[in-house]
């Protein structure tokens, strides 16, 4: 009899927890909908349990009321002047028009606090590359740099990117930074195909790469869901944007096929619900892109692996024409992963400086270093 009472008591407690979790979820949904509908910015909770999040928010509200403090988590926003920064592009999915931009990153802690602003300068050259401080128009060997927002330098000024530091240290070269937030080796491959006839044997191609590029190359549904979550936190005005991303697939012979997928899960007819390609397929696609570039140029090709694991199979699938530059955190004997003062998760000036030193040490035999 006592055993039955114990089991009944346990079931009653579990049922009460489930009901409280359901009510907490509804409370959070309606609170965010009512309080944050005008700004489009919602609070980000640390736990997956709504009951835990409700208790945390109530605790912050209590401390704020009785201690005169505001413990709300940061809210984020950002803008570009002129606007928009990204424009649709039939080849790359999206690109940037030439010009000088001011990017403003905003954050505040609690709805009653004023926004703090963080501003940076971004200059885009007529050819679509970011300005790196090139001094003259004289013909010189070129260093073509391809990559994503880390390589582009999202969150830092023109003069703080590792490409700018590289240009200053190597005046005999012309550093061309073809990178952009959200890009991968897909856009590097597409850009390379448009400029490969201009690339000479004395030039250098530097491919930025991190493990998370693999899901971008195949437009993994997981990547599209991650993009929606990132925009919800950092740029909610883009939640309804519509762009088509280039997707890489391989034919029966290993050749590269390109098609385009609607990026926004709201408009791609359930693509975001499809299963992800396997890890072997993603690694193979990445390696094929790298090797294609290396096999179709006489220039020296380097892969800058700046994020992920040394066990990444892509590192072993590259052919002999590609030189690996491992720039993971463990490749440095000091901390390099700063950010832009918490306004954005991208690395800050310290990281860019460290990467530039790593590159200069390896490329010093190709160009004179001041």
Beta strands, then each sheet from edge to edge (+ up, - down):
strand 1: 74-81
strand 2: 86-89
strand 3: 93-96
strand 4: 99-109
strand 5: 116-124
strand 6: 141-147
strand 7: 173-179
strand 8: 204-210
strand 9: 244-250
strand 10: 256-262
strand 11: 300-307
strand 12: 322-326
sheet 1: 1+ 4- 5+
sheet 2: 2+ 3-
sheet 3: 7+ 6+ 8+ 11+ 12+
sheet 4: 9+ 10-
end
